[in-house]
């Protein structure tokens, strides 16, 4: 007797199909923005379906980009916690790596930005406007300095917490 016949309503898991995740991000546009649209805060331009660094033509629609919206609301998408004795002896070097990575990512992707870097309980707390930048910072630190790296992703809030320690 199969499980389906023993348990009414049971459906076996199919591992051969792609399941679309349902992510609700209040900071993504609800509809398509008029093109071109320029962010009044940072000057990023929404053109051909994505935000990019470019000069805005005269008369462009004005609307705040998702990154500036998150910064204004102080609502990060990524948290990176740095801790351990290695951090205190190599703080400037580590912060240099973080700033270099952020400037490289921001140059290509305007929505990838640092929000704050704060001292917290002998370590640092870095907040970002996207989960991708938070993940990139964690991976870069682990690649450069090894140590312990953990990621915790919250699907419901589209939020990533990374913790690096050495």
Secondary structure, DSSP 8 states (H G I E B T S, - for coil): --HHHHSTT-----SSS--------TTS-SS---SSEE-TTT--EEETTEEE-----TT-EE---HHHHHHHHT--SEEEEEESHHHHHSHHHHHHHHHHHHHHHHHH-TT--EEEEEEETTEEEEEESSHHHHHHHHHHHHHHH--EEEEEEETTTTEEEEEEE-
